[in-house]
Amino acid sequence: MKNLSAVFTIVKEKNCPLYKVNERLYLSDKTLSCPKGKEMCLILVRDLTELLFRFLQKQPVDLDSYMGTVFNCSGCSGLIKFTLVHPDEMRKDFLAGGKGDGGAVAQVVSVLKMYGKILDCPLLQALPPEQIGTVLGQFREIVLDDDVVLIHEGEKNVNLYIVFEGELVVESSGVHLATLSQGEICGEMSYLGADIAVSTIKTTKKTKLLAMAGNVFSSLLGDNREIQAYMAQLLAERLRTTNAARARDFESCMSGRVDEIVPAELFQIFHMHQKTGVLSLELPGGLAKVSFREGCLINAGYRDLNNEEAIFKILGEKQGFYRFTSGLSPKEMKAAEIGDFMMLLMEGVKRVDEDHER
């Protein structure tokens, strides 16, 4: 089904308690926006929803056939009449609000084509309706291939971006923080004047973006309370997401040096806390792996040894690095235990002591 985006202007008003002539209404297949600062009229919502279904009945959607049609609200204590805004009129709005090259007809037409596709962008929803055209006219289009880094963590970024098509992933120090899709923004720190990126952002597929310098966006809307509130909320949400992702990473993957905490102590920690996952160790004799299911030992391998013998050999190592990663495969979750944990541990420690006495 083709996406729908329509802009209406109020052409007549009689005792309407909310809306006035020349104010605009924005309707898409996903959302409805009323004039800035105005409450949502539930009667109008019902009327526009009926219009939406009427428009979508014919595929592809043909709004041109409705140009000039006057629509009525059902009415309460008052009444409004509204019509679709013609593209030529929208073009005049863009030109009137544009600055320099941003008001060029070619760019206006290009922006009009993309207008409906990102109408549901939360950032645009926070804009005063009469300024959406002007702001969109300041963005430029960027197309990136798959697996291209848009923003490097710790490096300078001066742009604010809206995802138009495709997908971006956000990472920090190797930790996945978020996935951004159509209508979502990134580079918001540039709006605040902090041009050093706190995360790395890259594409996962061919992606089209709309870009604007953060200081330009700030100069256009820096005193707009709705934008300030939206940005504050966005930053708060992303801070919570970042903290939660890093906390999950800390829980899911612990690492360190064997000379700081010996294997016997590591085993006891994972057993006491009923951890499920794989302990990987880089030891003098090579790579070792020990699997835990809710603190129980279910698999082990080191050198050419397996299970009990591998565990006994690992317990005797004093140097190396370890890394614990949460989670097991469905097959490993059903595997039998190697043996009683404490019995294995005591037998392993006993063998280590005997080896030292020789």
Residue, then its C-alpha position, 0 to 999 in steps of 0.5 A: m500500500k502506498n503511503l499517504s500524506a495530505v495537507f489541508t487548509i481551513v477555508k471557512e469557520k463558523n463558531c468553531p471553538l478551536y480552529k481558524v481560517n487558513e490554519r492547516l491540518y496534516l494527515s498521513d496513513k499513520t498520524l494526524s497533526c492539528p495547528k500548533g498550540k491547538e487541542m485535538c478535536l475528537i470529532l475532527v479526528r473521526d472525520l479525517t479518519e473516514l477521509l483517510f479510509r476513503f483516500l486509501q480505497k483507491q490504489p495508488v492513492d490519487l489526491d489530485s482527484y480531490m483537489g478543490t473538494v470542500f470537506n466539512c467537519s461533523g460539527c459541534s458548537g461550530l463548524i469548519k470547512f477545509t480543502l486539500v492544499h495544492p502543490d503550487e501553494m505548498r511550493k510558494d510556502f517553501l519559497a517564502g520561507g527559504k533563504g538563499d539557495g534553500g529557496a530554489v525551485a528545484q530544491v523545493v520540488s525535491v523537498l515536496k516529494m520527500y515531505g510525505k515520507i517523513l511526516d511522521c518523524p518525531l522531530l518534525q512533529a515537534l515543529p510548528p506546522e507553518q515552519i515544517g516546509t522552511v526547515l525541510g528546505q534547509f536539509r540536503e540529501i546524503v546517500l551512503d552504501d552498506d557498512v559505512v561509518l557516518i559518525h566516528e565516536g570521539e571525533k567531530n560531527v557538526n551535522l544533524y541527520i534524519v533517516f529517510e530510507g535505510e537503517l543505522v546502528v549506534e555503538s559505543s566502545g563496541v557496545h550496541l546501543a540502538t538501531l535507527s530507522q526511517g524518521e529517527i534522528c542522530g547527531e543531536m549533540s551538534y544542536l547543543g553545540a557539542d560537536i564531539a560524537v559520543s557514539t559511532i553510527k554506521t549503516t547496515k544497508k544502503t541508506k538515504l539521510l537528510a542532513m543539516a548543520g547543527n548550528v543552522f538548525s539551532s539558529l532556526l529553532g533554538d528558541n522554540r520551546e517544543i524543540q527544546a523539550y523534544m531534544a531534552q526528552l530525546l537526550a534523556e531517553r538515549l542516556r537511559t538506553t546507553n546506560a542500560a546497554r552498557a549495564r547489560d554488556f557488563e553483566s553479559c561479558m566479564s573479562g580480566r587477567v588470570d593472575e588477578i583472579v585464579p580459575a578456582e575463584l572464577f568457577q566459584i563466582f559463576h557457580m554461586h551466582q548461577k551464571t549461564g554462559v561460556l568462560s573462555l580463557e587464553l592460557p599458556g597451553g592455548l584456548a580453554k572453554v568451560s560452559f556453565r548452566e545456572g552455575c553447573l559445569i556442563n562442558a569443558g575443553y583445554r589442549d586435548l583434554n575434555n570435561e573433568e580432566a580439562i577442568f583439573k588442568i585449567l585449575g592449575e594455570k596461573q597466567g592468561f586472560y579470561r572472558f565470560t559471555s552469557g548465553l548458551s545454545p539450545k543444545e547446550m542448555k540440555a546437556a548433562e552436568i559433568g559432575d558435582f561442582m564442589m566435588l570437581l573443584m576439590e578434586g582439581v585443587k587437590r591435584v594442583d597441590e600434589d603437582h606443586e609438591r612434586 
